[in-house]
């Protein structure tokens, strides 16, 4: 991950689809705002603009997040 053009850490996506979509997988009772914030932070820290948050908890859920990345 980069912050002001400096590497600040490493991130390994659960699934990365053709270097265009980050898929973050959870197994919780339900998704919470922190899960969405985590995915948005991954999108902000990379050149990837689209992410899917998939939960395989008691009720399956899918949320799509997008972040327009002006660094491209």
Protein Blocks (a to p, Z undefined) as FASTA:
>chain_A
ZZehiafbdcddfbdghhlaccdddddfbdcfklmmmmmmmmmmmmbfbdcdddfbfbdc
ddddddddfkZZ
